[in-house]
Amino acid sequence: MALTEAQKRANNKYIAEHMTVLGCKVRKEYADKVREKAKEEGTSVNSILKRVLDEFLEK
């Protein structure tokens, strides 16, 4: 079901207030390998990075 314009505005407002992007630069070939492996595993690059960051913070 498609989001209404009001839902889109609410989502965008929440994202702007509560979310940020963490990133790192890697070679395109490396990024392609990571994306392909994530796809094979049935997960996303975002979820992999979040899991690793959570483990890092728990140290």
Backbone hydrogen bonds, N-H to C=O, Kabsch-Sander energy under -0.5 kcal/mol:
donor,donor_aa,acceptor,acceptor_aa,energy
8,K,4,T,-2.4
9,R,5,E,-2.4
10,A,6,A,-2.4
11,N,7,Q,-2.8
12,N,8,K,-2.7
13,K,9,R,-2.4
14,Y,10,A,-2.4
15,I,11,N,-2.7
16,A,12,N,-2.4
17,E,13,K,-1.9
18,H,14,Y,-2.4
19,M,15,I,-2.1
31,A,27,R,-2.5
32,D,28,K,-2.6
33,K,29,E,-1.9
34,V,30,Y,-2.5
35,R,31,A,-2.7
36,E,32,D,-2.4
37,K,33,K,-2.5
38,A,34,V,-2.6
39,K,35,R,-2.4
40,E,36,E,-2.4
41,E,37,K,-2.0
42,G,38,A,-0.6
42,G,39,K,-1.0
43,T,38,A,-2.7
48,I,44,S,-1.9
49,L,45,V,-2.7
50,K,46,N,-2.6
51,R,47,S,-2.2
52,V,48,I,-2.3
53,L,49,L,-2.6
54,D,50,K,-2.6
55,E,51,R,-2.3
56,F,52,V,-2.3
57,L,53,L,-2.3
58,E,54,D,-1.5
59,K,55,E,-0.6
59,K,56,F,-1.0
